[in-house]
């Protein structure tokens, strides 16, 4: 069943808005408004997107997963 999340503040289009809901379909994707959605009250909470850090430098790709050596090694 689709879900309708209703927080006090919703981060949408780069700004916080109040009084709006976020609808999510059965597969967890953001969807259009659905009347038959389960209502989930998130009052006194802010709902933000899952932020992803895509920032890196080319040298970091070379050392990813390796550990730093110390004098004790």
N, C-alpha and C positions, 0 to 999 in steps of 0.2 A: 504494500500500500504506500502511496506517495505520502510525504511528510511536509508539513508547513511549520517552519521554525519562526517564532515571533519574539525577537529580542527587543530590549529597550533601544539599542543602537545597532544598526546594520551598516557595515562598510560596503558601499556600492558606488561604482564609478569614481573612485578616488576620494570619497567623502563619507562621513557618518550621516545617516538619515534615521529618523525615528518614525514609528508608526507603520513600518513596512514589514512584510513577511518574505521569507526565502523558501521557495518550493523545491523539493528534491524528489526525483522519481524513484522507482523501486531499485534501480541500479546505482543510485547514489549520485546521479548527475543533476545539476541545476536545471529546473524545468519551469514551464509557464504555470500560472495559477491553476490549481485543480480544486474543485469544490469538495471532492470526496477524500481530501487529504487528512491524515491524522494531525491534529493540532498539538504542537509542542511549545509550551510557554517558557520563554527564556528571559523573563522580566529581570531587571537589575543586572543584565549581562550584555556584553557587546559581542557580536558575531563578525569574525574577520575571516578572510580567505586563508587558505594554507599557503604561506609564503614559501617560495623556492629560491634558494641562493644559486644563481647561475653564474656568478662571478668567479673567475679563476685566471691564473696566469699560465702560460705555456710550460714554464719550468715546474709548476706544481703537478702537472700531469705525469711528469717523469718520476717524481718521488712519492706519488700517491701509494699508500699501503706500506711503505718502508718506514723504518723507525730511525730515529736519530741515534748515532753512536755517542757514547760518553767516554770519558777517561777511565771509568771503572770497568768497561768491557774488556 
